[in-house]
Amino acid sequence: MKWPNNKVLLSVSALVFVGAWLGIGPDNHVDFNTEVKPILNKKCMACHGGVKKAGGFSLLFREEALAKTKSGKPAIIPGDADGSAFIQVLTHSDPEKRMPKKGDPLTDEEVDILRDWVDEGAEWGTHWAYSPVQKQSVPQPSWWDKLFQKTPWGNSDIDRFVFEKQQEQNSDALRPSPEADRATLLRRVTLDLTGLAPTAAQYDKFLNDKSPKAYETVVDSLLASPAFGERWAGMWLDLARYADSRGYEKDDARNIWRYRDWVIKAFNENKPYDKFITEQLAGDLLPNRTENDLIATGFHRNTMNNDEGGTDNEEFRTSEVLDRVSTTWEALQGTTFSCVQCHSHPYDPFRHEEYYKFMAFLNNTSDQDVSDEASFLRFFEEKDQKKLDELTEWLKKNTTPQKAEQHTHYVRTLEPRIYFHLFDQYKNGTLEPTAAAMLQNNGSLRLKQAPVRGKQKMLLYYRSRQPATVVRISTDSLNGPLVATTKLDTSRSFQIAYIDLPPFSTRKDLHFSFTNAKVKDQKDDIVALMWVAFWAEDFPGKGTTGYEEQYANFQKLLVTSAEAMPIMQENPPEYARTTRVFERGSFLSPAATVAPDVPKSLHAFPKNAPRNRLGLSQWLTSKQNPLTARVAVNRFWEQLFGTGLVETLEDFGSQGFTPTHAKLLDYLSYKFMHDYHWQMKPLLKEIVLSATYRQDSRATDAQIAQDPTNRWLARGPRVRLTGEQIRDQALIVSGLLSNKMYGKPVMPYQPQGVWQVVYSGISWKRSEGEDAYRRAIYTFIRRSSPYPSMLTFDGSNRDVCLARRIRTNTPLQALVTLNDSAFVEMSIKFAERMEKEGGKSVPSKLQRGYWLMTGRALPPAKQKVLVNLYAEALRRFEKERGKAVRWIGRETATPNDAALAFVANTMLNMDEFISKQ
């Protein structure tokens, strides 16, 4: 490859430098974002920001900075730096009065920047990430086409953006690398798009395909592979804090695997990202919502649920809502919005009260921190599902579509309802945390301001083991006007009492008292009350054929046991929650009431959009939103290259890293929204087809010295695989990997004693058959004790949203892959495969194994090491044949079997296997 004359580049650089020195060319005003803001953040905000406003002076917002301080005068006078106290205290001769009080004083250069900025009017700027995404012109260096017209490099617009940045560094070391060899490239792109290493058939086909579009053909096949969804769902489940348990002390099992399957299918279907977000945030609010739309809302039901005794259900419900706010901003907006829970953001333009206005969008859902994890979507067994299908068809024929949908939806959700912990004025009764209200004989309680206006029927869900128990319901007081008296049934574990209500024009306090004349011990519990619900009308279709049968069917289905998955559901108006600002972020200090709204520093809320989660989704996915597309594109880039164009995936704010390639980020983000219509697959295809992506990952000493982290992309990506990917690769080369998709989580081998369960009845029951060898994404994740090998390789315990995994390198990781029984078993099977496919000699077996791992020949030096290792292992196993039997796990094992398995175990730990190169 030929490059432009270095003297020409130097001359161009010199002209740019001289032009800048003479003030020719670009505007030489002080730039707030790149010059002023970093100084303020580093030296001033700790005392004069969102947390503190020492002296009544804050630099967070311009109106605050120019306002009067405690001295009665403003600290900044735009246009008059010498007259501004802000500048004066930075250079004060008295060290006691000089600012900042703590830390190093400002340098002369920093003071000059701030002085010039004030003299120029002290204008605030919009941080790059909060400016709308603009369409970018592709760089067209005058010598580009001539330079690359006879070379394969530079075949896309991405390459032009990358090359422009490399040239700006003015370093001979930072020039594009040649394309990686075909085997390496195939393994890289297969890992990136499907999370799996290529099979032997894939290696053979690609390495023998000499057509010009061979690589593009491979990319298309990988994008169409079912494994694509499994690979990219793994990334999303970190963000969604998906787990198969509830968290906290008990950490009981949670049945939410259908959400995981929905994510996999969404990626495989190439669901547009704006729709992908909308369905997860507001699927229950969509017109003509489907079962899949409801399953999608599991995104925000992945929050932890506290089943521990003695907890305040409302406190932990609120904690879940706070988590949803933080997750929405971190996952979708790349913003540390959680800071604003306690005070205005110290570095970014978000005010304290704006946090709670945003929270109001997410605070009006029917979920509760209770043991059944309501609200949920129920999935019936086959015989009960047939009854529901019959009911659904009957309702469609005998009432309006709206009423039919309402009743079938109610069977599956039992919402809306009011749970036991929202009752008060207990007498001879206790609130058993997370379970039920327990009432003794003559026990009573109150439901304050029950939403009975316009309601005809009340449902009371209870359990009673004492025959002859009667509930009396009155208004206003225990002895107030009688609403109803009902004898409770004891024939089933849980029952629903259907109580007719008189006409009510307003809300009413309802008092419930429970008595049983046959119970002698007054301390015995006679009722466990779970919840009540109110209906505006009775079951429809009265007087039509089949009414009695289907009404009975409806009632039975309401109390039928069914598998339930937590989902989000919006409260109807009469159940609407009030959202208040929490002073200093404390749940115990509610203050002013707020209505749903978005931060004023960003784009406006869409006109005519509802002020609920559906409207919020429209705001988040608007093409005017400056963050959604940028954050998504940056995350996709990070998954491919190991580092994002913005390294801090979790923080696009002023304290995060600035983009290395800002124009490229906007170019791809704009294209993602407008050209690709939010579709992920064509965007990924454009990136992986670029010459930038296809470069050799080997680095020269000069490249490492100039750019150790490959910020300027002068070589291909080289990163260690995740724990999940390492397990999947070992499974695939050993021939054990199951291609079975979807379904309940599995429990492959795990060391004994990892789960020390105290209050939960769940246990690790090792899966059998192919379920023991499924992809890692299907492995049961328990928050208090995640799967050990994945956690050791920096996996998440999924307590909270994780935007970026930080890669570590510890001895524990080698101990896992060398000694974990799962990896030992894979090594044995890998050795059997080498024995079967590799010929008669040991070197040929090792060559076959290495080819299965990498698609390349085993280098002579490494082959020599492995052959010697085999010989030493064979000598030892021949000396102690019992160890060979124990190592392989079968009585017929020979020293040769054990030695080859020992070498296979070593090969699965080679850097080129556990890394993407």
Disulfide bonds with the S-S distance in Angstrom:
none
